[in-house]
């Protein structure tokens, strides 16, 4: 897990994971009602990244502090949407959010860094279970292995729990076209095309998104360039600082 998560290029998958999370109407409601997104999108991304890296690469004390910070945020998020109550500490919602991160990480790593063998994928997943517990997910509800995880993910994508709510549609539009300073708009537009190609078809269709020739070509070109360039980049550029310090 540490080897996979050290790569900065994984940030390319951030939009994909967020869009998948917002496909759950209760997740979307929690974000809409208890968040300043997208007004402080960059700050939120940085905070989330710092907490995640602390869980993986930090000392025991740093990991516990990050876990406590995540739980403190979740404790403030509850309400109702469409007559259904939601709570950010709900194990089912936490499990879906975490699943989008695990699935996206594996997908982006193999596209942009290198392929993994099936034993490596299984090993990565098993190591991710400990981090999932730190996020507040009871081990009893976490899929026990990669095969079970894939079955869970497939069931969510094919089942009735995911749909495009009004809040979800608005937030997905903000995720894909965030109100950022001009300097960030060109790279964000490029990442948007990659995101469209990486999203599961079910999620694209529920939000009326399309992955056309431009999106598929952008993904192919970016992933090919990444696999060529990353091996010659110094760790200071290629890897997160927290991962380098933990080496």
N, C-alpha and C positions, 0 to 999 in steps of 0.2 A: 504493500500500500504506500509506504513512504517513497519508494522509487517512482511510482506512477504519479503521485500527487505533487511531486516537486517541480513539475514542468509548468512554466508560466503560460505556455500555449493553451493550457486547459481553460483559460479565461474565454477562449473562443466559444466555449459551450455554455457560457452564462445565460445568454438569451434563451437558448433551447430549454435549459432546466426551468427557467422562470415561466416560460410559456406553458410548459407541461404542468407545472404546479398550479397555474391559474386556470387550467382546464377543470380543476375541481372547484365547483361553485362555492363550497364552504371556505376553501383556502382563499379564493378571490374575495369573498366577503370580508374575511379577516384582514386582508391587506388593504382593501378599500376603506374600511371603517377605522382601522387602527394604525395607519401608516401615513407618512408624508410623501410617499412615493407618488409621482416621479420627481417632485420638486428637489429632493436631495438624493437623487439616484446614485451619483458617484460616491457620496459619503456612505450611503447604506451598503453599496457594493464593497467598499474598503473595509467597513466594520465586519461584515459577514466573512470576508476573506481572512481578516486577521483572526477572528474567532476560530474559523475552521483550521487554519494553519497551527494555531495554538493547541487545538485538540490533537493534531497529528504529530507535530514536531516539538511541542513545548515540553517543559519539565512536568512532573506530576502535579506540582502546585499550579503551573500555568494552565494545564489542561483542566484542572478542577475549577479554576477561576473563570475560564472561558465557558465551561459547562454551566456554571452558576449564572453567568451573564445571559446565556441563551435562555435558561429557565426563567430568569427574572423578566425578560421580554415576553415570553410566552404567558406568564402568569397574568399579564395585563390585557390579554387578547381573548375576548369572549363576546358572544352576542347571538343573533339569530339572523337567518337569511331564508326567505321563501318559506317561513314557518318552521324551519329546522334550526335547532340550536347548534352553535359551534364553539369550540374551545381549542386554543392553540396547543394545549397539552393533550388533546385527544390522540391516543396512540395511532388510530387509523389515519388521521391527517398527517401526523408526524412521519408515519411510515411512507406515505405517498411522497411527501416532500423529499425525504431522504432517498427514496428509490429513484427519483428523477436525477438526483446528484450522482448516485452510483452509476446509473445507466449512462448518463451523459459523459461522465469521466472516462469510462471504459471506451465508449464510442469515439470520443475526441482523441484520446491517447492513441488508439489504434489507427485512426485516420491521419493524425498529424505527427506522431512520433515513430511508432513501429508496431507491427502486429504482435499480439500476445498469443502464446500457446494456450490451449484449454486448461492445463494445470495452472498456468500463471493467472488466468482469469478466475479460476476457482479459489486460488490462494488470495488474490486481491479481495474477492468478495468476503471470504471468511475473516480477513483482517478488518474489513469495513464494519463488521458487526459490533466490534468494541466501540468504535466511534459513534455508531448509531445509538448505543446505550447512553453514551455521554450526552447525546442530543435529547435524551429523555424518553427514548422508545423502550418499553419493556422487552427484554430478550424473548419472552414467550411469544410475542407477536411478530418478531423479525424472522423472515424466511431463513431456514437453517442452513441452506447451501445455495449455490448458484442455480441449480436446476429448479429449486423451489422458488427462488427469486424471479427467474424468468417466467415461471408459471404465474406468479402473482402479477408481474408487470403486464403480461399478455391479458390476464383477466381484467385488469383495470382498463386497459386500452380498448378491450372489446365489450366491456360491461356497461352498466347504466350509471355508474357513479360520476363519470366525467361528462360535462356538457358545457357549452358556452353560455354563461350567464351574462346579464347586462354589465355587471361589474367586471367580469372576466374579459369581455370584449374591449371595454375601455382601457383596462390595464394592459392587455396584450398590445393594443395600439401604442400605448406609452412605452412599453418594453422595446418594441421594434423601432419606434421613432421617438426616442427620448428627447426632451427639451434640453439639449446640451449646448455649450458654447460652440461657435462655428468651427473651431479647430478640431473638435471631436466628431463632427458630422460626417466627414468623408469616410474615416475608418469604421464608424458605426453603420453607415450604409453598406459597406462591404461585408461586415459581419452579419448584417440582416440577411443578405443573399445566402450566406453560408448557413445561417440558422434555418431558413426556409427549407433548404435541402436536407438538413439533418433531422428535422422534426418527423415524428411518426405521421403517417398519412391520416390516421383518424384524428389527430390533434389539428393538423392543417385543415382538414375538411370542416371541422366544427367551428373554426374561426374564419372560414372562407379565405384561407391562404392558399397560395399556389407556389409550387417549386418548378418553375419552367426551365428552359434551356439556360438562361442566364444564371440562375441559382445553382444548377447542377455543374455548369462550367466553372463558376466561382469556387465551389467546393473542391472540384478536381484540381484546379490550378493552385489553390491555397494549400491543400494537403500535400501535393507533390512538392511544392516549394519548401514547405516546412520540413518534410522528411529529408530534403537535400541540405538545407541550411543548418538545422539544429545540431547535427553532429560536429560542426566546426565552430559553433558558438562557445564562448567561454561561459563557465557556470554562472558568473555574475550577471550575465544577460539572460541565460536560458532558464535559470532556476529561481524559485522564490528565496528571498533572504533567509526566512525561517528554516527552510530545508537545508540550506548551506551551513547555517550555524549548528544545526543538529547533527551534521555528518561527522 
